[in-house]
């Protein structure tokens, strides 16, 4: 929503107490509700104390709950403005929506997912992963279903600059390769909800083998996030009328692009040579 507050709230989740996490989840669950709540009302709703709410607001960098509430209100206004930009009252897709409404709502959802993922990005965490990828003997990528497509995208990108990288959508093969990892390797797992059993198992096996493990997920307190050494958060809200992963896939792909660019920056000049060689290796047909 705004350029800061909800991203701060999301980033704080893995680091705060259980009581503060309830405050954070309430804010993220319905920011419009918080705008109208006094501090004592929010504390009661979250089953915590006034001091906990005030302390959490200060931990986010605000002087107190009042300033936090103003920031949330501004975020709500920006969200409503974005919906108005597409002529929408809501971005939720309904079964009766026509092509124009579906296109407008998906555009709004996907723009929102990319912007919020960028705002929620932890630069230090991303740089740690990028440097680890540059130095890695091998990179394993794990993901099932739509998240497998994201893993394939990163595999293609990294292979073009000479990285030793692999991905298999077969969960048995993923676990097998994960078991062969060492402290010189990196394992990156993709899961929107962070609860896909096959992906979690592969990451745990890679972790136990000694690899640096990375979770790319929108759920900072999920099993996958808790199992990883580094968490890269995405942000996406899927429509209730959801036939496939949409916004979550876009958010993951956006994060992959950021990671890849950072890897290229750390690799330096030789990358340009690799990219040109791989481009030249693929024949193209041009009409004359």
C-alpha positions in Angstrom: 0.0 0.0 0.0 2.2 2.9 1.1 5.9 3.1 0.4 6.8 1.9 3.9 4.4 1.0 6.6 3.0 -2.4 5.5 6.4 -3.5 4.2 7.9 -2.7 7.6 5.1 -4.7 9.3 5.7 -7.7 7.1 9.5 -7.6 7.6 9.0 -7.4 11.3 7.1 -10.6 11.7 10.0 -13.1 12.0 11.6 -10.9 14.7 8.8 -9.9 17.1 7.2 -11.5 20.1 4.0 -13.5 19.8 1.9 -10.6 21.2 3.5 -8.1 18.7 3.0 -10.6 15.9 -0.8 -10.6 16.6 -0.7 -6.8 16.2 1.2 -7.1 13.0 -1.1 -9.8 11.6 -4.2 -7.7 12.5 -2.8 -4.7 10.6 -1.9 -6.8 7.6 -5.2 -8.6 7.6 -7.3 -5.5 7.4 -5.5 -2.2 7.3 -8.8 -0.3 6.9 -10.0 -1.7 10.3 -6.9 -0.3 12.1 -7.5 3.2 10.8 -10.7 3.5 12.9 -9.4 1.8 16.1 -8.0 3.6 19.1 -5.0 2.0 20.8 -7.1 0.4 23.5 -9.5 -1.1 20.9 -6.6 -2.6 18.9 -5.0 -4.0 22.1 -8.2 -5.7 23.1 -8.7 -7.1 19.6 -5.2 -8.5 19.6 -5.5 -9.8 23.2 -2.5 -7.8 24.4 -1.7 -4.7 26.4 -1.6 -1.0 25.4 2.1 -0.9 26.1 2.7 -3.8 23.6 0.9 -1.9 20.9 2.9 1.2 21.6 6.2 -0.6 21.8 5.5 -2.4 18.5 4.7 1.0 16.8 8.1 2.3 18.1 9.9 -0.8 16.9 8.6 0.0 13.4 10.2 3.4 13.6 7.1 5.5 14.6 6.9 7.8 17.6 3.8 5.9 18.8 0.5 4.3 17.8 -1.0 7.5 16.5 1.8 8.0 14.0 1.5 4.4 12.9 -2.2 4.7 12.4 -1.7 7.8 10.2 0.8 5.9 8.1 -1.7 3.0 7.7 -4.5 5.5 6.8 -2.2 6.9 4.1 -1.5 3.4 2.8 -5.2 2.7 2.6 -5.8 5.9 0.6 -3.0 4.9 -1.9 -4.6 1.5 -2.3 -7.9 3.0 -3.1 -6.3 5.4 -5.5 -4.7 2.5 -7.4 -8.0 0.8 -7.7 -9.6 4.0 -9.0 -6.8 4.2 -11.6 -8.2 1.0 -13.1 -11.8 2.1 -12.5 -12.3 -0.6 -9.8 -14.1 -0.7 -6.5 -12.3 -3.9 -5.7 -9.5 -6.0 -7.3 -11.2 -9.3 -6.3 -12.2 -11.3 -9.4 -15.8 -12.5 -9.5 -17.1 -15.4 -11.5 -19.3 -13.0 -13.5 -16.5 -10.6 -14.5 -16.1 -10.0 -18.2 -12.7 -9.8 -20.1 -12.2 -6.0 -19.5 -12.8 -6.3 -15.8 -10.6 -9.4 -15.4 -7.8 -7.6 -17.3 -8.0 -4.5 -15.2 -8.2 -6.4 -11.9 -5.3 -8.7 -12.8 -3.2 -5.7 -13.8 -3.9 -4.0 -10.5 -3.2 -7.1 -8.5 0.1 -7.8 -10.3 1.3 -4.2 -10.1 0.5 -4.3 -6.4 2.4 -7.6 -6.0 5.5 -6.3 -7.7 5.5 -3.0 -5.8 4.9 -4.6 -2.4 7.6 -7.2 -3.0 10.1 -4.5 -3.8 9.1 -2.6 -0.7 9.4 -5.6 1.5 12.8 -6.6 0.2 15.6 -6.9 2.7 18.6 -5.6 0.9 21.1 -7.3 3.3 19.4 -10.7 2.9 19.3 -10.3 -0.9 23.0 -9.4 -1.0 23.9 -12.3 1.2 22.1 -14.7 -1.2 23.6 -13.0 -4.3 27.1 -13.3 -3.0 26.6 -16.9 -2.0 25.3 -17.8 -5.5 28.4 -16.2 -7.0 30.7 -18.2 -4.7 28.7 -21.5 -4.8 30.1 -24.7 -6.2 26.5 -25.6 -7.1 23.0 -24.1 -6.7 19.9 -26.3 -6.2 16.5 -24.9 -6.9 13.3 -26.4 -5.4 9.7 -25.7 -6.2 6.5 -27.5 -7.1 3.7 -26.5 -9.4 3.7 -22.8 -10.3 6.7 -22.3 -8.0 8.6 -24.8 -10.2 8.2 -22.4 -13.1 9.9 -19.7 -11.0 12.7 -22.1 -10.2 13.1 -22.9 -13.9 13.3 -19.2 -14.7 16.1 -18.7 -12.3 17.8 -21.9 -13.5 17.8 -20.6 -17.1 19.2 -17.2 -16.0 22.0 -18.6 -13.9 23.0 -21.2 -16.5 23.5 -18.4 -19.0 26.2 -16.8 -16.9 28.1 -20.1 -16.2 26.7 -21.1 -12.9 26.3 -24.8 -12.0 22.6 -24.9 -11.2 19.9 -27.5 -11.3 16.2 -27.9 -10.7 13.9 -30.8 -10.9 10.1 -30.8 -10.3 10.4 -34.5 -9.4 10.4 -34.4 -5.5 12.3 -37.6 -5.2 15.1 -36.3 -7.5 15.1 -33.0 -5.6 15.7 -34.7 -2.3 18.4 -37.0 -3.9 20.4 -34.0 -5.2 19.8 -32.1 -2.0 21.4 -34.9 0.0 24.7 -34.5 -2.0 25.1 -30.8 -1.1 28.0 -29.4 1.0 28.9 -26.2 2.7 30.1 -25.0 -0.7 26.6 -25.1 -2.1 23.4 -23.1 -2.0 19.8 -24.3 -2.0 16.9 -22.0 -2.9 13.3 -23.1 -2.3 10.2 -21.3 -3.7 6.7 -21.6 -2.1 4.1 -18.9 -1.9 2.5 -20.2 1.3 5.7 -21.9 2.6 4.0 -25.2 3.4 4.5 -27.4 0.3 5.7 -30.6 1.9 8.0 -31.7 -1.0 9.7 -28.4 -1.2 10.2 -28.2 2.6 11.7 -31.7 2.7 14.2 -30.9 -0.1 15.3 -27.7 1.7 15.7 -29.5 5.0 17.8 -32.2 3.4 20.0 -29.6 1.8 20.3 -27.8 5.1 21.3 -30.9 6.9 23.9 -31.6 4.3 25.5 -28.3 5.0 24.3 -26.0 2.2 23.2 -22.4 2.7 19.4 -22.6 2.5 17.2 -19.8 1.2 13.4 -19.6 1.3 11.4 -17.4 -1.2 8.0 -17.1 0.3 5.2 -14.7 1.3 4.8 -16.3 4.7 7.6 -15.3 7.1 6.4 -17.6 9.9 5.9 -20.6 7.6 7.7 -24.0 8.0 9.8 -23.2 4.9 10.9 -19.8 6.2 11.7 -21.3 9.6 13.8 -24.0 8.0 15.9 -21.6 6.0 19.1 -19.7 6.8 17.9 -16.7 4.7 14.3 -15.6 3.9 13.4 -13.5 0.9 9.9 -12.3 1.2 7.4 -11.8 -1.6 4.1 -10.1 -1.3 1.0 -11.2 -3.2 -2.7 -11.4 -2.6 -4.5 -14.1 -4.6 -8.1 -13.5 -5.5 -10.7 -15.8 -3.8 -11.7 -16.8 -7.4 -8.4 -18.4 -8.0 -7.8 -21.0 -10.7 -4.0 -20.9 -10.6 -1.2 -19.0 -9.0 -1.2 -15.5 -10.5 0.0 -12.6 -8.4 2.2 -14.9 -6.3 4.0 -16.1 -9.4 4.5 -12.6 -10.6 5.9 -11.6 -7.2 8.4 -14.5 -7.3 9.5 -13.7 -10.8 10.1 -10.1 -9.9 12.3 -11.1 -6.9 14.2 -13.6 -9.1 14.9 -10.7 -11.6 16.3 -8.6 -8.7 18.4 -11.4 -7.4 19.8 -12.2 -10.9 20.7 -8.6 -11.6 22.6 -8.5 -8.3 24.4 -11.7 -9.0 25.5 -10.3 -12.4 26.7 -7.1 -10.7 28.8 -9.2 -8.2 30.2 -11.4 -11.0 31.5 -8.4 -12.9 32.8 -8.1 -16.4 33.1 -11.8 -17.3 29.3 -12.1 -17.2 28.9 -10.0 -20.3 31.1 -12.4 -22.2 29.0 -15.4 -21.0 25.8 -13.7 -21.9 27.0 -12.9 -25.4 28.3 -16.4 -26.0 25.1 -18.0 -24.9 23.1 -15.6 -27.0 25.3 -16.4 -30.1 25.0 -20.1 -29.5 21.3 -20.1 -30.1 20.6 -19.8 -33.9 17.9 -17.3 -34.9 16.0 -17.2 -38.1 15.4 -13.9 -39.6 13.3 -13.1 -42.6 15.1 -11.3 -45.4 
